[in-house]
Amino acid sequence: MSNLREVVQSRTTKLWQRLPTTIDQRVRFIAWLSLAGQVVIVATGGAVRLTASGLGCTTWPKCTTDSWVATPEYAMHGIIEFGNRLLTFVLAAIAVAAFLAVIRFRAQRPDLFWMTFWLGMSIPAQAILGGITVLTGLNPYLVGAHFLLSAILVVLGTVLVYRVYNGRSAGLGVDSLMVGLGWLVGLAAAVTIVIGILTTGAGPHAGHDGDAADAPVVRNGFDPINMQHLHSYPAYAMLGLSILLLIWLIAVRRGLTLRFASALIATTLLQVVVGIMQARLGLPEVLVGVHMVLACIVVSLVAAVILSFYNSCQVLPGPVPNDAVEEPATLRS
């Protein structure tokens, strides 16, 4: 027993010593994985809804009352829904990796420590919310809350990536009026997403409560045509405000913010085109899925624009000496 304890302690110590003590390529890679994972889960969750696979697993946490995995009875719908559930474990692994990647220099960068912590805590929160959504028969408001939480996590992942590359904020670098304009862009984006969620909940992709193609759809009761028009208004407002911001940025030559704002406008224009196409073509599943993923990219770019208003610490933390890093209690004798 003593030998086993020594082996475990030795291997744990070696693992601890291999963890990053500063921001290096490993930390940057894992930060990008954290952000990408939040976008991918939106894409797979969209596939569940758009293929009417929301109840491909009829209960939670099991897939069916008698099985933890998908069964042939539910065919492809079960595979899609169960596959989306399995992705949760991938996100959990990424979250653990991100937490471990920053834990040794947490005293120097507590902001990164807490962001990875909350990204990790979001995994069970999303799983529980998804389980409640299934147990309530795909309530459209809960389905929408699932997406809204994902959008918030995309923002958090964006902040993580940005701060890994640029350090902590160190005061405003632009006029406060420009910051106000940027937050108006963010507000318009948030309103667009919320109304978009309600629009989806009013339409044919709100979620099927059965496996058959003609199964009834659980909807929120709003008129889908009116909701489509209402959804477009804050989107156009966001585009107009973004263009105004871009013109201002060109005048003041704020390079990093200018690049983010340009990417935001390009993505928003693409999003507008996709939105118009899907409305004209009767909401084809592929275009609706693209619309959802683009929404996440727009949210990420809005966050990046606002982050870039602030000056960053010029010097990122250097390597932390081994003797200056507290080891976990389990490694101490």
Salt bridges, closest charged atoms under 4 A:
ASP24 OD2 - ARG26 NH2 2.81
GLU81 OE2 - ARG85 NE 3.00
ASP111 OD2 - ARG109 NH2 2.83
ASP111 OD2 - ARG163 NH1 3.40
ASP211 OD1 - HIS77 NE2 3.23
GLU326 OE1 - ARG106 NH2 3.35
GLU326 OE2 - ARG332 NH2 2.75
